[in-house]
């Protein structure tokens, strides 16, 4: 038998969860999500488990995202299959379980953390980044949108930073993620083992368990270095606070300097429809609950999973054929209509609601 894609162990009072697809950068398969959905309620109820620690196997990635290539293959080989429906539904249920988890949820992020991986870490009580940490929400590069609760946490970042990250797929290292509040602490990779052992030895009982975890992490925390985002924020706020996609493009075009032109060039390569629905997602989710956000994102996901959507063209061009030449539909921002955008927010037959 091949080794399991996700490993579970209870040791020293910790529920240890390891994403175990290192060759695939620990990308989330539907099977991994289902296993998390099965184990999490058990650990939440189990008095022998005082906290959960989530890590990624290997030395390159925590989790590079969802297995979108698998979704593409299902559309190609089995158009009537249900994985495209169930994958997102189950993933979002897990995201919500993490957000509402009754015990400390501690992600030790030693490498790439993008897309679906962010959904496993950003909503927990504690996320710790190492020097190998690399964050991005790169969904617009494949014709999707920043899901897994992106509409919730991105809209709560400083200024227009969330919009900037959502549209451009800009990558952040540990110092910038710490400054933005995307992660809670920086700990050198070499200390992760000792940190985990210290968490296992600590008394994490009582209503102040999160504070006790903070104190343990603080013993190992180091200096992540100087963030670059503070110097960029005036430009980000100026350009990415526009109300429309066309307005953002216009401000970037008129903004002096190499930075704005670089961002504009990046946007021009992306799916116009994906960018438009992303901007609308952020507007609609800005003041909504986590559960409402997940309902909205599930509706969006199911529209994106329909045949002929830019998502499948983006995955084909970037991950399957790798020709890097997606043919977006429509090909220009001007071609995106309000009706096209609105389609992504309509209720679906199997709407995802939470109690």
PyMOL commands that set and color helices and strands:
alter all, ss='L'
color gray80, all
select helices_A, chain A and resi 22-24+30-45+68-77+83-99+116-121+139-142+150-156+161-168+174-180+189-201+209-218+229-240+245-254+258-267+272-285+290-304+310-320+333-335+338-345
alter helices_A, ss='H'
color red, helices_A
select strands_A, chain A and resi 6-11+14-19+51-56+61-63+104-109+112-114+126-129+134-136+185-186
alter strands_A, ss='S'
color yellow, strands_A
deselect
rebuild
show_as cartoon
